[in-house]
Amino acid sequence: MELIDEFGLMIDKLPNFPILHTVHCLATSASIRSQPGAVEFAHKHPLASMAGNIMIINAGGILVSAALGMPLIGPFTNIPNLSIAVFIWWMIYFSPFDIAFKIYQFKPFQVLCMLIRETRRCKKILWAVSMADSVFKGQWLVLILVGALGGCSGKFLQNNRRIY
């Protein structure tokens, strides 16, 4: 049991940038790539594919900003995060011999990525609740709703990716 606790503390101390963000970009891009027709679309319309991936990667920031009346462009102002997102998207869709996607599909690696991604989700919920608390002091319902938007926003926007 101590080993699990130590592993949990080690993952909790991982910095959001670059480790947690990179794993999130990797898992999101691979999830989108596994959809039927995604590869063909990316090869035919790479800019639209990249934009859709970046929108879903930054869905939490977009929806939390919208809910709190903040500028929607906020999540796109962090150039290092965008650079990692674009690089991971390129690796998943255009790496030679699909090596990046094949590495991600290796089950033990995928499980590790999902574990790290859930840690990021917890931190994202905490960030969303703190942002909501700074705008709406003591409004518990708003805090809960904005926390849910921060943690589950990728699924809210994922259906919209079929538009492009």
SULBEL-V517102 format. One record per backbone hydrogen bond with DSSP energy under -1.0 kcal/mol. CO is the residue of the C=O (numbers start at 0). NH is the residue of the N-H. E is the energy in kcal/mol with one decimal. If there is no record, write none. Layout:
CO_NH_E / CO_NH_E
//
This chain:
0_4_-2.0 / 1_5_-2.8 / 2_6_-2.3 / 3_7_-2.4 / 4_8_-2.3 / 5_9_-2.3 / 6_10_-2.3 / 7_11_-2.1 / 8_12_-1.3 / 10_13_-1.3 / 14_19_-1.7 / 15_20_-2.5 / 17_21_-2.3 / 18_22_-2.3 / 19_23_-2.2 / 20_24_-2.6 / 21_25_-2.5 / 22_26_-2.7 / 23_27_-2.6 / 24_28_-2.6 / 25_29_-2.3 / 26_30_-2.0 / 27_31_-2.4 / 28_32_-2.5 / 29_33_-1.5 / 31_34_-1.4 / 34_37_-1.9 / 36_40_-2.2 / 37_41_-2.4 / 38_42_-2.2 / 39_43_-1.9 / 40_44_-3.5 / 44_48_-2.1 / 45_49_-2.6 / 46_50_-2.4 / 47_51_-2.4 / 48_52_-2.2 / 49_53_-2.5 / 50_54_-2.3 / 51_55_-2.0 / 52_56_-2.6 / 53_57_-2.2 / 55_58_-1.2 / 57_61_-2.1 / 58_62_-2.8 / 59_63_-2.4 / 60_64_-2.1 / 61_65_-2.3 / 62_66_-2.5 / 63_67_-1.9 / 64_69_-2.9 / 70_73_-1.2 / 72_75_-1.6 / 73_76_-1.7 / 76_78_-1.2 / 77_81_-2.1 / 78_82_-2.7 / 79_83_-2.2 / 80_84_-2.2 / 81_85_-2.6 / 82_86_-2.4 / 83_87_-2.8 / 84_88_-2.3 / 85_89_-2.5 / 86_90_-2.5 / 87_91_-2.7 / 88_92_-2.2 / 89_93_-3.1 / 90_94_-1.2 / 94_97_-1.9 / 95_98_-1.7 / 97_101_-2.3 / 98_102_-2.3 / 99_103_-2.1 / 100_104_-1.7 / 102_105_-1.1 / 105_109_-2.3 / 106_110_-2.7 / 107_111_-2.0 / 108_112_-2.4 / 109_113_-2.4 / 110_114_-2.2 / 111_115_-2.3 / 112_116_-2.5 / 113_117_-2.1 / 114_118_-1.4 / 115_119_-1.8 / 116_120_-2.1 / 117_121_-2.1 / 118_122_-2.0 / 119_123_-2.5 / 120_124_-2.3 / 121_125_-2.2 / 122_126_-2.3 / 123_127_-2.5 / 124_128_-2.6 / 125_129_-2.3 / 126_130_-2.4 / 127_131_-2.5 / 128_132_-2.4 / 129_133_-1.6 / 130_134_-1.0 / 131_135_-3.7 / 135_138_-1.4 / 137_139_-1.3 / 138_142_-2.2 / 139_143_-2.4 / 140_144_-2.4 / 141_145_-2.8 / 142_146_-2.2 / 143_147_-2.2 / 144_148_-2.2 / 145_149_-2.4 / 146_150_-1.8 / 147_151_-2.6 / 151_155_-1.0 / 152_156_-2.1 / 153_157_-1.4 / 157_160_-1.0 / 158_161_-1.0 / 159_162_-1.6
//
